[in-house]
Amino acid sequence: MQDFSGKSVVVTGGLGALGGALVTTLVDRGATCYIPSRRPAPETQERPNVQIIGSIDLSDEASVVSFYENLPSLYASFHVAGGFSREPIEETTLEIFNQMYTRNAVTSFLSCREAVKQMRKTGEGGRIVNVIARPVLQPAGMSTSYDASKAAVAAMTRSLSEELASEDIFVNAVAPSIMNTPANVDAMPDADHSTWPSVESVAKAMADLGSPQNTVTRGALVPVYGLL
């Protein structure tokens, strides 16, 4: 399947576990991927059709504007970058709450806004896929600041879907449960890891939503729970 052939896409958080799996999936489908990174860009770009753009702070408006403005014609933008914090409410400081809101909601908002600007320049529509979390759909407790920040992303997803539908810019989000990553396995060694969704399976769901072949699904908050 080469449904992204000739298309440029953005993957924020593209150097992480889920983002890396998504980049591999998209490149296999013909895409050219642009990855913003807080670190300086490597001197050599070793992967074909993958460009890492360094010194980008996704929570800084000017930085995000500059990153998107310097891209070639943009078709899809996948927003994986974010952060996690888990603590009971009495231990949740305002600083923690604001950090979660910035790392999840602000980064998604700025990326969505600038992606829309670039997609409108082409007049050919586009696709945006955000990442929320299972607790947004099924509250689990002990992560109020994180859940609230991801709920903001869910609300943005649905609102943008209605705003942009007439332009053939579809906006959706996936809601993963605990994913099978080395870090999560190390943190929960006694869990049944076979029930956790793999990053590859979640990446496939995201790529499908962001594909030109998706001509009907918009405004969806898609559970990607695996067997958990």
QUIWO-V819827 format. One record per pair of residues at least 6 apart in sequence whose C-alpha atoms are under 8 Angstrom apart, sorted by the first residue. I is the first residue (numbers start at 1). J is the second residue. D is the distance in whole Angstrom. If there is no record, write none. Layout:
((I/J/D) (I/J/D))
This chain:
((1/29/6) (2/28/7) (2/29/4) (2/30/5) (3/29/6) (3/30/7) (3/211/7) (3/212/7) (3/213/7) (4/26/7) (4/29/5) (4/30/5) (4/31/5) (4/211/7) (4/212/7) (5/29/7) (5/30/4) (5/31/5) (6/30/7) (6/31/6) (6/32/7) (7/30/7) (7/31/5) (7/32/6) (7/73/8) (7/74/7) (7/75/6) (8/31/6) (8/32/5) (8/33/6) (8/34/7) (8/72/7) (8/73/7) (8/74/5) (8/75/6) (8/76/7) (9/31/7) (9/32/6) (9/33/5) (9/34/6) (9/74/6) (9/75/6) (9/76/5) (9/77/6) (9/78/8) (10/33/6) (10/34/5) (10/35/6) (10/74/8) (10/76/6) (10/77/5) (10/78/6) (10/79/8) (11/19/7) (11/22/8) (11/23/7) (11/33/7) (11/34/6) (11/35/5) (11/36/8) (11/77/6) (11/78/5) (11/79/6) (11/80/7) (12/19/7) (12/35/6) (12/36/6) (12/37/8) (12/78/6) (12/79/5) (12/80/5) (12/81/5) (13/19/5) (13/20/8) (13/35/7) (13/36/7) (13/37/8) (13/79/7) (13/80/5) (13/81/4) (13/82/7) (14/20/5) (14/22/7) (14/23/6) (14/35/6) (14/36/8) (14/80/7) (14/81/8) (15/35/8) (15/37/8) (17/181/7) (17/199/7) (18/80/7) (18/199/5) (18/200/7) (18/202/8) (18/203/7) (19/80/6) (19/81/8) (19/203/8) (21/199/6) (21/200/6) (21/203/6) (22/200/7) (22/203/5) (22/204/7) (22/206/8) (22/207/7) (23/33/7) (23/50/8) (25/200/8) (25/203/7) (25/204/7) (25/207/7) (26/32/8) (26/33/8) (26/207/7) (27/33/7) (27/49/7) (27/50/8) (31/49/7) (32/49/5) (32/50/6) (32/51/8) (33/49/6) (33/50/5) (33/51/6) (34/50/6) (34/51/5) (34/52/6) (34/53/7) (35/50/8) (35/51/6) (35/52/5) (35/53/6) (36/52/6) (36/53/5) (36/54/6) (36/55/8) (36/56/6) (36/58/8) (36/67/7) (37/52/7) (37/53/6) (37/54/5) (37/55/6) (37/56/5) (37/57/7) (38/54/6) (38/55/5) (38/56/5) (38/57/6) (39/54/5) (39/55/5) (39/56/7) (40/53/8) (40/54/4) (40/55/5) (41/52/6) (41/53/5) (41/54/4) (41/55/7) (42/52/7) (42/54/8) (45/51/6) (45/52/7) (53/67/8) (56/63/6) (56/64/7) (56/67/7) (57/63/6) (57/64/7) (58/64/6) (58/107/5) (58/110/7) (58/111/7) (59/102/6) (59/103/7) (59/106/6) (59/107/5) (59/110/7) (61/110/7) (64/110/7) (64/111/7) (64/114/7) (65/114/6) (68/114/6) (68/115/7) (68/118/7) (69/114/8) (69/118/7) (73/118/7) (73/119/7) (73/121/8) (73/122/7) (74/115/8) (74/118/6) (74/119/6) (74/122/8) (74/126/8) (75/119/6) (75/125/7) (75/126/5) (75/127/6) (76/115/8) (76/126/5) (76/127/5) (76/128/6) (76/129/8) (76/210/6) (77/111/8) (77/112/8) (77/115/6) (77/127/7) (77/128/5) (77/129/7) (77/210/8) (78/128/6) (78/129/5) (78/130/6) (78/206/8) (78/210/8) (79/108/6) (79/111/7) (79/128/8) (79/129/6) (79/130/5) (79/131/6) (80/130/7) (80/131/6) (81/103/8) (81/104/7) (81/107/8) (82/103/5) (82/104/5) (82/107/8) (83/100/6) (83/103/6) (83/104/6) (83/146/8) (84/100/7) (84/146/6) (85/96/8) (85/100/7) (85/143/6) (85/145/7) (85/146/6) (86/142/6) (86/143/5) (86/144/8) (86/145/8) (86/146/7) (87/142/5) (87/143/6) (87/144/8) (88/141/8) (88/142/5) (88/143/7) (88/144/8) (89/142/7) (89/143/8) (89/144/7) (92/145/7) (96/145/7) (97/145/5) (97/146/8) (100/145/6) (100/146/6) (100/149/6) (101/145/7) (101/146/8) (101/148/8) (101/149/5) (104/149/6) (104/150/6) (104/153/7) (105/149/5) (105/150/7) (105/152/6) (105/153/5) (108/130/7) (108/153/7) (109/153/8) (109/156/8) (112/128/7) (115/128/8) (116/169/8) (119/125/6) (119/126/6) (119/169/8) (123/167/8) (124/168/7) (125/167/6) (125/168/5) (125/169/5) (125/170/8) (126/168/6) (126/169/5) (126/170/7) (126/212/8) (127/169/5) (127/170/5) (127/171/6) (127/209/8) (127/210/5) (127/211/7) (127/212/8) (128/169/7) (128/170/6) (128/171/5) (128/172/6) (128/210/6) (129/171/6) (129/172/5) (129/173/5) (129/174/7) (129/206/7) (129/209/7) (129/210/6) (130/153/7) (130/157/7) (130/171/8) (130/172/6) (130/173/4) (130/174/7) (131/150/8) (131/153/8) (131/173/5) (131/174/5) (131/175/6) (131/176/8) (132/150/5) (132/151/7) (132/153/6) (132/154/6) (132/173/6) (132/174/6) (132/175/5) (132/176/7) (133/147/8) (133/150/7) (133/174/7) (133/175/4) (133/176/5) (133/177/6) (134/175/5) (134/176/6) (134/177/5) (134/223/7) (134/225/8) (135/141/8) (135/147/6) (136/147/6) (136/148/8) (136/150/7) (136/151/6) (136/154/8) (136/175/8) (137/175/8) (139/147/8) (154/173/7) (154/221/7) (157/171/6) (157/172/6) (157/173/7) (157/219/6) (157/220/8) (158/171/7) (158/172/7) (158/219/5) (158/220/7) (159/219/8) (160/171/7) (160/219/8) (161/169/8) (161/170/6) (161/171/5) (161/172/7) (161/218/6) (161/219/5) (162/219/7) (164/170/7) (165/218/8) (170/217/7) (170/218/5) (170/219/7) (171/218/5) (171/219/6) (171/220/8) (172/209/7) (172/217/8) (172/218/5) (172/219/5) (172/220/5) (172/221/6) (172/222/8) (173/206/8) (173/219/8) (173/220/6) (173/221/5) (173/222/6) (174/205/8) (174/206/7) (174/220/8) (174/221/6) (174/222/5) (174/223/6) (174/224/7) (175/221/6) (175/222/6) (175/223/5) (175/224/6) (175/225/8) (176/197/8) (176/202/7) (176/223/6) (176/224/5) (176/225/6) (177/196/7) (177/197/7) (177/223/8) (177/224/7) (177/225/5) (177/226/8) (177/228/7) (178/184/8) (178/196/6) (178/197/7) (178/225/8) (178/228/8) (179/196/5) (179/197/5) (179/198/6) (179/199/6) (180/193/7) (180/196/5) (180/197/6) (180/198/5) (180/199/7) (181/198/7) (181/199/7) (185/191/8) (185/193/7) (195/226/6) (195/227/5) (195/228/5) (196/225/7) (196/226/6) (196/227/6) (196/228/6) (197/224/7) (197/225/6) (197/226/4) (197/227/7) (197/228/8) (202/224/6) (205/224/8) (208/214/7) (209/217/7))
